[in-house]
Amino acid sequence: MREVRVRFAPSPTGALHIGGVRTALYNYLLARKHNGTMILRIEDTDQSRYVPGAEEYIIKSLEWAGIQIDEGVGKGGSHAPYRQSERKEIYKQYAQKLVDEGNAYYAFDTEAELELMRERLKAQGDPNQQYSSNSRLQMKNSLTLSEAETQQKLNAGEPHVIRFKVPVNQEIYLTDLIRGEVVVNSSQVDDKVLMKSDGMPTYHLANVVDDYLMKISHVIRGEEWLPSAPLHVLLYQSLGWQNEMPQFAHLPLLLKPDGNGKLSKRDADKMGFPIFPLNWKDPATNELAVGYKEVGYLPEALINFLAFLGWNPGTEKEIFSLQELIDEFTIERIGKAGAKFDIHKAQWYNQHYLRSKNNSELASYLLEDLKKENIFCSQEKAEKIAHCLRERVSFPQELRLQSNFFFFAPTQFDEQVILKKWNADAAKLLLAYSTEIKAAKNLNAELAKIILDNTASQLGLKAGQILQVLRMILTGQGSGPDLMLSIEILGSEETTKRINYALQTITIK
């Protein structure tokens, strides 16, 4: 088998879309499965769309997600440089080769002339109003100009582009690893620009040249590039590289949660979930888009979720570590149909991975958030709180939100609970319970429960009579984590203090 070399080749035109992370992931899984190489290439040939900070953002996003780069921008390698803007001379060489061998040509048409062409084709009823074999011989290019006229324009520095000369009426065959055999007639392919008037290549030339020179074995990219694939096949053939052409796999679209159309940033914003892996501040507008990391998603959860957006292992198993994904991954198990972006499933994955962490790891999240508020908490207490709350959280920051009562005593109480549950018997039992709790040594959840049951029995009452009101005065909430475990964490002194405060504050009605 050919050495597996894959590339993730984003453009630095803004934040990395979550669909781009999935594309990078599938490339990475294939490379790791076959002990291959994962390359990061930055496709920045369209300088007009370049956004400062985007390249660094892409690198940080991949690092956070755990997608390791072996070669490329930020890592170096034997095929440097890995930014296309730094490879202009390489592309010029191959563009010139195509021109010299009759597979490409110079075009000197102005924007006005191109618009006239489109209007003429439209008037003629041509459904494809493009620069192609149907129109190129009516345009101002080196196919219609004499060699001397062409050279004169080039010498004069007249603005021009280099266009690919698509063969007339040729069947183009492509075997896609996901979609099978694809056949397109060349009449459906227009004479794309290969080199722009500013001397920069277009995506079509640059990515073909780079994939060949960097010995890319598989091109795994989004479905939106499938219409361009026939042109790329023709380029490989025209450059004499058809035997080294990589295998193509065009990934299914990411769809809105209801499956109705492609997922966009606007859709994600409207439905209240992120579309980018990390926070992104648009340098042009200063608008902040919150990322998955900052919302509280764990990278391993997001990766597991993304892996299943198009791929499945063929079994009922849903939880996969990164290594398990590597072991199981095959392109053949990627489907053709678009994948619904179910954010509730992403939350389910996050909940699973968060709850699978040990108390020490969970405590680290809590301690980090408490530190920001200058609230001291010992490691031991933080671990107990983590244990108490672990089954109630889906995101790390919820540990802090749900643990507030461990650090601050409630000062207001639910009127409905008071009306229903607060009476002379409840007050008598609470007073007796606080006295017993205060005297208890080495208080823990089990002992707190025993004391409550014994105290209630001695008074001829039932412990259940005060459970809801006890929770309310200790936590300020009508429901929550295990009450006895909460008492253990609060400790006998704080528990007694809160009960006594309620007894002094709440009037029996």
C-alpha positions in Angstrom: 0.0 0.0 0.0 1.2 3.5 -0.8 2.5 5.4 2.2 -0.4 7.3 3.7 0.1 11.1 3.7 -2.9 13.3 4.3 -3.2 17.0 4.6 -5.6 19.4 6.3 -5.5 22.6 4.2 -7.7 25.4 5.6 -7.7 29.0 4.4 -6.9 31.7 7.0 -10.1 33.6 6.2 -11.6 33.5 9.7 -12.3 31.1 12.5 -12.1 27.3 11.9 -15.6 26.0 11.4 -16.6 22.9 13.3 -17.0 21.1 10.0 -13.3 21.9 9.3 -12.4 20.2 12.6 -14.3 17.1 11.5 -12.4 17.1 8.2 -9.1 17.4 10.1 -10.2 14.6 12.4 -10.9 12.1 9.6 -7.6 12.9 7.9 -5.8 12.4 11.3 -7.6 9.1 12.0 -6.6 7.7 8.6 -3.0 8.8 9.0 -2.7 7.4 12.5 -4.4 4.1 11.6 -1.8 3.5 8.9 1.2 5.0 10.6 1.1 7.8 8.1 1.8 11.5 8.1 -0.6 14.3 9.0 0.2 17.6 7.2 -1.1 21.1 7.9 -1.0 23.3 4.9 -2.3 26.9 4.9 -4.0 27.8 1.6 -3.7 31.6 1.6 -3.6 32.3 -2.1 -6.7 34.6 -1.8 -4.9 37.5 0.0 -8.0 39.7 -0.3 -9.8 37.3 2.2 -6.8 36.9 4.6 -7.8 37.6 8.2 -5.0 38.4 10.8 -4.9 35.8 13.6 -6.8 33.1 11.7 -3.7 30.9 11.1 -2.8 30.9 14.8 -6.4 30.2 15.6 -6.4 27.1 13.4 -3.2 25.8 15.0 -4.5 26.3 18.5 -7.9 24.7 17.7 -6.2 21.6 16.4 -3.9 21.4 19.4 -6.9 21.7 21.8 -8.8 19.0 20.0 -5.8 16.7 20.2 -5.3 16.5 16.4 -1.5 16.3 16.2 0.3 17.6 13.2 3.4 15.8 12.0 4.5 18.1 9.2 3.6 21.6 8.0 3.0 25.1 9.3 4.3 25.3 12.8 6.2 22.0 12.5 8.3 22.3 9.4 9.3 19.4 7.2 11.0 18.3 4.0 8.3 19.8 1.7 8.4 23.4 3.1 7.2 26.0 2.7 3.7 25.0 3.7 2.0 28.4 3.2 0.8 28.7 -0.4 1.6 32.4 -0.5 5.3 31.4 -0.1 5.2 29.0 -3.0 4.2 31.4 -5.9 7.3 30.6 -8.0 6.6 26.9 -7.8 3.0 27.4 -9.2 4.2 29.7 -11.9 6.6 27.0 -13.2 3.7 24.5 -13.5 1.3 27.0 -15.0 3.9 27.8 -17.6 4.4 24.1 -18.3 0.6 23.8 -19.0 0.7 26.8 -21.3 3.8 25.6 -23.2 2.2 22.2 -23.8 -1.1 23.6 -25.0 -3.1 22.7 -21.9 -3.6 26.3 -20.7 -3.7 29.7 -22.2 -3.3 33.4 -21.5 -6.6 35.4 -21.2 -6.6 39.2 -21.4 -10.4 39.8 -21.1 -11.6 42.7 -18.9 -14.4 42.4 -16.4 -16.6 44.3 -18.9 -15.8 41.9 -21.7 -16.5 38.9 -19.4 -19.9 40.4 -18.5 -20.7 40.9 -22.2 -19.8 37.2 -22.8 -22.2 36.1 -20.1 -25.0 38.3 -21.5 -24.4 36.9 -25.1 -24.5 33.3 -23.9 -27.7 34.0 -21.9 -29.3 35.5 -25.0 -28.4 32.4 -27.0 -30.1 30.2 -24.4 -26.9 28.6 -23.2 -27.5 27.3 -19.7 -23.8 27.5 -18.8 -22.8 31.1 -19.1 -19.1 30.4 -18.5 -15.7 30.8 -20.0 -15.4 27.4 -21.7 -15.0 25.5 -25.0 -18.3 27.1 -26.1 -17.0 30.7 -25.7 -13.2 30.8 -25.5 -12.8 31.3 -29.2 -14.9 34.5 -29.1 -12.7 36.0 -26.3 -9.4 37.8 -26.1 -6.9 35.2 -25.3 -3.8 33.4 -26.7 -6.1 31.0 -28.5 -7.6 33.8 -30.7 -4.6 36.2 -30.8 -1.5 35.5 -32.8 1.7 34.5 -31.0 3.2 37.9 -31.7 0.1 39.8 -30.3 0.1 37.6 -27.2 3.8 38.2 -26.6 3.3 41.9 -27.2 0.6 42.1 -24.5 2.7 40.1 -22.1 5.7 42.3 -22.7 3.6 45.4 -22.1 2.5 44.0 -18.7 -1.2 43.9 -19.7 -3.3 42.3 -17.0 -4.0 38.7 -17.7 -4.8 35.4 -16.2 -3.9 31.8 -17.1 -6.9 29.6 -17.8 -7.0 25.8 -18.1 -8.0 24.5 -21.5 -10.6 21.9 -20.8 -10.7 19.1 -23.5 -13.8 19.1 -25.6 -16.4 16.4 -25.0 -14.3 14.1 -22.9 -15.6 11.7 -20.2 -13.8 12.3 -16.9 -13.8 9.4 -14.5 -13.2 9.7 -10.8 -13.5 7.0 -8.1 -14.5 8.6 -4.9 -13.9 6.4 -1.8 -17.3 7.5 -0.3 -19.5 8.0 -3.4 -18.1 5.4 -5.8 -17.6 6.0 -9.5 -18.2 9.6 -10.7 -18.4 10.4 -14.4 -18.6 13.9 -15.7 -18.4 15.1 -19.3 -15.9 17.9 -19.9 -18.6 20.0 -21.4 -19.8 20.6 -17.9 -16.4 21.9 -16.8 -15.4 25.5 -17.5 -11.9 26.9 -18.3 -11.0 27.8 -14.7 -8.5 30.4 -13.9 -5.2 28.8 -12.7 -3.1 31.9 -12.2 -4.7 35.2 -11.3 -3.7 38.6 -12.6 -1.9 39.3 -9.3 0.5 36.4 -9.9 -1.2 34.2 -7.2 -2.5 30.8 -8.1 -6.1 29.7 -7.6 -7.0 26.9 -5.3 -7.3 24.5 -8.3 -3.7 24.8 -9.4 -2.1 25.3 -6.0 -3.8 22.3 -4.3 -3.0 19.9 -7.2 0.6 21.0 -7.4 1.1 20.8 -3.7 -0.7 17.5 -3.3 1.6 16.0 -5.9 4.8 17.5 -4.6 4.0 16.7 -1.0 3.2 13.1 -2.0 -0.4 13.2 -0.7 -2.0 9.8 -0.9 -5.6 10.7 0.1 -7.5 13.9 -0.2 -10.3 13.9 2.4 -12.3 17.1 2.1 -15.8 18.5 2.2 -18.6 17.7 -0.3 -18.5 21.3 -1.6 -15.3 20.4 -3.5 -16.8 17.5 -5.4 -17.8 19.7 -8.4 -14.2 20.8 -8.7 -12.8 17.2 -8.6 -13.2 16.5 -12.4 -11.1 19.6 -13.1 -8.5 18.4 -10.7 -8.4 15.0 -12.4 -7.8 16.8 -15.8 -5.0 18.8 -14.2 -3.3 15.6 -12.9 -3.6 14.1 -16.4 -2.3 17.3 -18.2 0.7 17.5 -15.9 1.5 13.8 -16.4 0.8 12.9 -12.8 -2.2 10.6 -13.3 -0.4 7.6 -11.8 0.4 9.6 -8.6 -3.1 11.1 -8.2 -4.3 10.8 -4.6 -7.5 8.9 -3.8 -10.4 11.2 -3.2 -13.0 11.1 -0.4 -15.7 13.9 -0.3 -17.3 14.1 3.1 -21.1 14.5 3.6 -22.4 17.9 4.6 -23.1 18.9 8.2 -26.8 19.6 8.3 -29.0 21.7 10.7 -30.4 19.7 13.6 -33.7 19.2 11.7 -31.8 17.9 8.6 -33.2 20.8 6.5 -30.1 22.4 4.9 -26.5 23.0 5.5 -25.5 24.1 9.0 -24.3 27.7 9.1 -23.0 30.1 11.8 -26.3 31.9 11.7 -28.2 28.7 12.4 -25.9 27.8 15.3 -26.3 31.3 16.8 -30.0 31.1 16.5 -30.2 27.8 18.2 -27.7 28.8 20.9 -24.7 26.6 20.3 -21.1 27.3 19.1 -19.9 26.8 15.5 -16.2 27.3 16.3 -13.9 25.2 18.5 -12.5 28.1 20.5 -13.6 31.7 21.2 -13.1 33.9 18.1 -13.1 37.7 18.1 -13.6 39.0 14.6 -10.9 41.6 14.0 -13.1 43.6 11.7 -16.2 43.9 13.9 -14.9 42.9 17.3 -17.8 40.5 17.5 -17.1 37.6 19.9 -18.2 34.1 18.9 -18.0 31.7 21.9 -16.2 28.4 21.2 -16.9 24.9 22.4 -13.9 25.0 24.8 -15.2 28.1 26.5 -18.8 26.8 26.7 -17.4 23.8 28.6 -17.0 21.0 26.1 -14.2 18.6 26.7 -12.0 17.9 23.6 -12.4 14.2 23.9 -16.2 14.6 24.0 -16.3 16.9 20.9 -14.0 14.5 19.0 -16.2 11.5 19.8 -19.2 13.5 18.7 -17.7 14.8 15.5 -16.4 11.3 14.5 -20.0 10.1 14.4 -21.2 12.9 12.1 -20.9 10.9 9.0 -19.0 7.8 10.1 -20.1 4.8 12.1 -18.3 1.7 13.3 -21.0 -0.7 12.3 -21.9 -1.6 15.9 -24.0 -0.1 18.7 -21.0 1.2 20.5 -20.9 5.0 20.8 -18.2 5.8 23.3 -14.7 5.7 21.7 -11.4 7.0 22.9 -9.2 8.7 20.3 -7.1 5.5 20.1 -10.2 3.4 19.6 -11.4 5.7 16.8 -8.0 5.3 15.2 -8.2 1.5 15.4 -11.8 1.3 14.0 -11.8 4.1 11.4 -12.2 3.3 7.7 -13.2 5.7 5.0 -15.6 3.0 3.6 -17.8 3.5 6.7 -18.4 7.1 6.0 -21.9 7.7 4.6 -22.9 9.7 1.6 -25.9 11.4 3.2 -25.6 14.6 5.2 -25.2 14.3 8.9 -27.6 16.1 11.3 -25.8 18.2 13.8 -27.6 17.1 17.0 -26.2 19.4 19.8 -28.1 17.4 22.4 -26.0 14.4 21.4 -22.8 16.5 21.9 -24.1 17.4 25.4 -24.7 13.7 26.1 -21.1 12.9 25.1 -19.8 15.8 27.2 -21.8 14.6 30.2 -20.4 11.1 29.8 -16.7 12.2 29.6 -17.1 14.7 32.4 -18.6 12.1 34.7 -16.0 9.5 33.9 -13.3 11.7 35.4 -12.1 11.1 38.9 -12.9 13.4 41.8 -9.5 15.0 41.7 -9.9 15.9 38.0 -13.3 17.3 38.6 -12.1 19.2 41.6 -9.5 21.0 39.5 -12.2 22.6 37.4 -14.0 23.7 40.5 -10.9 25.1 42.2 -10.0 27.0 39.0 -13.3 28.8 39.0 -13.2 29.5 42.7 -9.8 31.0 42.3 -11.1 33.5 39.9 -13.5 34.7 42.6 -10.9 34.6 45.3 -12.8 31.9 47.2 -10.6 29.5 49.1 -11.4 25.8 49.1 -9.2 22.9 50.2 -8.4 20.1 47.7 -10.2 17.7 50.1 -13.4 19.7 50.2 -13.3 20.3 46.4 -13.1 16.6 45.8 -16.0 15.9 48.2 -18.1 18.5 46.4 -17.1 17.0 43.0 -18.2 13.6 44.2 -21.5 15.0 45.5 -22.3 16.8 42.3 -20.7 14.6 39.6 -24.0 12.9 38.5 -25.7 16.3 38.2 -23.3 18.1 35.8 -22.8 18.1 32.0 -20.2 20.9 31.9 -17.3 21.8 34.1 -18.5 25.2 35.0 -21.7 23.7 36.4 -19.7 22.4 39.4 -19.2 26.0 40.5 -22.7 27.1 39.8 -24.2 24.2 41.7 -21.8 24.3 44.6 -22.5 27.9 45.6 -24.4 26.8 48.7 -21.3 25.1 50.1 -19.6 28.5 50.3 -22.5 30.9 50.9 -25.4 30.3 53.3 -28.9 31.0 51.9 -30.6 34.1 53.3 -34.0 33.8 51.6 -36.3 30.8 51.8 -39.0 29.5 49.5 -42.4 30.8 50.8 -44.2 27.8 49.3 -42.0 25.3 51.2 -42.5 27.3 54.4 -46.3 27.4 54.1 -46.5 23.6 53.4 -43.7 22.2 55.7 -42.8 24.7 58.4 -44.7 24.1 61.6 -44.1 23.5 65.3 -43.2 19.9 64.9 -40.7 20.7 62.1 -39.1 23.5 64.2 -38.9 21.2 67.3 -37.2 18.4 65.2 -34.8 20.8 63.5 -33.8 22.3 66.9 -33.1 18.9 68.4 -31.3 17.8 65.2 -29.0 20.8 65.2 -28.1 20.1 68.9 -27.2 16.5 68.1 -25.3 17.4 64.9 -23.2 20.0 66.8 -22.2 17.4 69.3 -21.3 14.8 66.7 -17.7 13.7 66.2 -16.3 12.9 62.7 -19.6 13.8 61.1 -20.2 12.0 57.7 -23.2 11.4 55.6 -24.1 8.1 57.2 -23.9 9.5 60.7 -25.9 12.5 59.7 -28.7 10.2 58.5 -28.6 8.0 61.7 -28.8 11.1 63.9 -31.8 12.4 62.0 -33.6 9.1 62.2 -32.9 8.7 65.9 -33.8 12.3 66.8 -37.1 12.0 64.9 -37.9 8.7 66.6 -37.2 10.1 70.1 -39.6 12.9 69.4 -42.2 10.6 68.0 -41.9 12.2 64.6 -40.8 11.1 61.1 -37.6 12.3 59.5 -39.4 12.7 56.2 -41.4 15.6 57.7 -38.4 17.9 57.6 -36.3 16.6 54.7 -37.5 19.2 52.2 -37.4 22.1 54.7 -33.9 20.9 55.9 -32.7 21.0 52.3 -34.2 24.4 51.8 -32.5 26.0 54.9 -29.2 24.4 54.2 -28.9 24.9 50.5 -31.6 27.4 49.5 -32.9 25.0 46.9 -36.0 22.8 46.7 -33.9 20.0 45.1 -30.3 19.1 44.7 -27.6 16.6 45.4 -27.6 14.0 48.2 -28.6 15.9 51.4 -26.7 13.9 53.9 -23.5 14.1 51.8 -24.1 17.9 51.6 -24.3 18.0 55.4 -21.0 16.0 55.6 -19.3 18.6 53.4 -20.8 21.6 55.2 -19.7 20.1 58.5 -21.4 20.1 61.9 -20.7 23.8 62.8 -22.0 25.3 59.5 -25.0 22.9 59.4 -25.9 23.9 63.0 -25.4 27.6 62.2 -27.7 27.5 59.2 -30.4 25.6 61.0 -30.3 28.0 63.9 -30.5 31.0 61.6 -33.6 29.6 60.0 -35.2 28.9 63.3 -34.6 32.5 64.4 -35.7 34.0 61.1 -38.7 32.0 59.9 -42.0 32.5 61.8 -44.3 29.6 62.4 -47.7 30.4 60.8 
